[in-house]
Amino acid sequence: MTAVTALLVWRDSCHFDHWADLPCVLCGSPTPLRSHKKEPVHKVCAEAWNQANPRELGKGRFVSDAQTRRTKNVHA
C-alpha cells in the first residue's frame, strides 16, 4: 500500500516565472513553475517526488504555501 500525500498548494506568485521556462529538475521538460527553493519543477512532479520520498516531507524541498486563516467579514 502506498502512502497518500496531500497536493501542494502553490497559489503565491513566487511559484511562477513570467520570463523563462527552465528544465524541470525531475523530468527535464520546460516549466515556468518554481519551488520555494527556486528550483524549476512541475507541481505534479514535486507531488510525485513527495509521495515517493515520504521521509523527506517537511524538510523543505517541495512544500505548500503557508496557509493563512481567512476570517469572514462581519458587517454591522
N, C-alpha and C positions, 0 to 999 in steps of 0.2 A: 504494500500500500504506500502511495507517495504522499508526501506532506503537502498540504494545501497552504499556499501563501496568499496574502492579500495583494490586490492590484495596487500599483503605485499611483499616487495622486501627484501629478506634476502640472498644477494649474498656474504656478508662478511663471512669469515671462522669462525668468533666468534660464529656463529649460529650452528656450528656442533661440537659435542663432539666425537672425534675419539676413546675414551676409554670406554665410558659407555652409555648404553641405560637406561634411567630412566623413571618412570611412568609419563605420561603427566598430568599436573596439572588440565586439564579439562576433559579428557576422561579416564585416567588411563592406557592406553596402552603404551608399551615401545616406546621411541623415542630418537634418538641421537640429536634432534634439541633443541636449547636453545633460549629463548627470549633475548632481550637486558639486561634484569634484571637477566639473567642466570636461568630463570625458564625452566624446561623441558616442552616443548609444541610442538605439531604438528603445522605446518604452517596453515593448513586448520582449525584446532581447534581454533587457535588465530584469524583467519579471521572471523570465525563464531561468536566468542565471541565479536569481534569488531562490527559486524553487529547487534548483539543482545543488545549491550550496547553502543549506539551511543553517549550518554552523556559522556562516558569515553574516547572517541577518543581524542588524543592529550595530554593525561595525562601521557603517557609514559609506560603503561604496555606492550602493543603489538604495536610496531611501525615499520615502514620501515627503512631501512638503509638510511643514508644521501645520497642524490643524488649529485653526482659530475658532473659538467658540462664538457662534453667532447668537445674538440675543434679539428677540423680537422688539421692535419699536412699539412702545406703548404711548398712544396718543390720548390725551385727556379731553 
